[in-house]
C-alpha cells in the first residue's frame, strides 16, 4: 500500500486524513505538539466556529482578503453546506446563529474534535505527536521526512502545519516562494480618556476609517482595556494587514460610534430637543449608546450633563456630534489573539494547483490551511478554507 504522510495535526490535516481511502493508503499524521487540533479546541471561545452559513462560492470568497480568486474553484467543489452535511452525517448537530456563524449545538468544540479523531481512527490513521519535522527531501519518487525522533518515507505528502516560520522554511527549502508573514486579525491599541473608562462597552454598528490609507469598515465595535476591537476593527485589520504593517501600526483613525452623518445626527438631536426641552442632556436618550458612555462624551465635550437640553448651544451640540460621529484617535500598536492568531502570508498562491491543491513545484506534495497565503476575517471562514482544501486533496489522492 502507498504511504501518505500528513504533516500537521490541525483542522486541515485531520480532515484530509478522515476523507482518505484507507484501502488505498497507509496514513500517518505527524504533529510537533503534545496535543492535536489545538486551534479547533479554542476556536469560538471553546465552542468551535465550524464554518459560516454562506452557501454561494462567489459570495463566500468575498470574506477572504487573500485567496479570493483561487478559492472560488475550491468552494465550487466543497462549500459550507458540504461541511455541515459532513459533520451532521457523523452525528454532530449544528446550529446557525443570528450572525450566520455555525457552531455545534453542544456549544463544545470537543464535539468536533471527537468526530475528527473518531473518523481518523476508523481510517486506521496513525497519529504521532511530539514529532518535529526537520527536513523533507525528494529521493526519486519517494519523500524522505526526517524528524527529531526518526525518519519516515512517503509516496505523497500533505503539508498542513499552519503558518509557523519554521514550517515555512521547510517548504522554502523545497523550492517554494514564501510571501512574508504579517498579522491579519488584531485589535487597535489606543490610549484615550473617552475609551479608558469604558472597557466592555459595545456599539451595535459603528464605522472605522483610516483616511490616510484609504481603508474603512463598519460593524459592531467594542472598547477593550487596550483600545478598540470588535468585528469592525478586526475586518479592518484583515483587509489592511500589509498597509498597517508598513506604517508600524501607528496611524490615525476616525470613529463614528452610531454610523450616522453629522447632519443626520443633528436632525435627530434638534427633534429631540424640540420635544423634550426641559430634559437634562445627561438623561437624554437620543442615540444608541450607553448612558455611561453618553455622559463621558458630554464631559469630554465640556458640556454639563445637568444642563437642560434646550440650553445646549449650537456650538456645544456640534462639538458633541463631532466627537460622536467623527472622533479622531491615534492608534499606537496592536494586540493579537494569541490563541486564534491568523497571519497574512505563506506559500505563494501562484505555485499551487487549486484544482487539486498540489504543488506546481514539487509533484505529489500537497498543501492546505494557513501555510498558504490565504486568510479570512473572523466568523468560521478560515476553518472553511481548511475543510475545503483538505477535502480536495483527499478526493485527488483517492482518484489515483
PyMOL commands that set and color helices and strands:
alter all, ss='L'
color gray80, all
select helices_A, chain A and resi 11-19+38-46+57-63+68-77+80-89+109-122+165-173+193-196+211-213+231-239+241-246+262-275+281-283+291-300+309-311+314-325+349-351+369-371+381-398
alter helices_A, ss='H'
color red, helices_A
select strands_A, chain A and resi 2-7+25-30+49-52+94-96+101-104+126-128+133-139+142-147+151-154+156-159+178-183+186-189+202-210+215-223+227-229+250-256+327-332+334-336+343-347+352-353+358-359+365-367
alter strands_A, ss='S'
color yellow, strands_A
deselect
rebuild
show_as cartoon
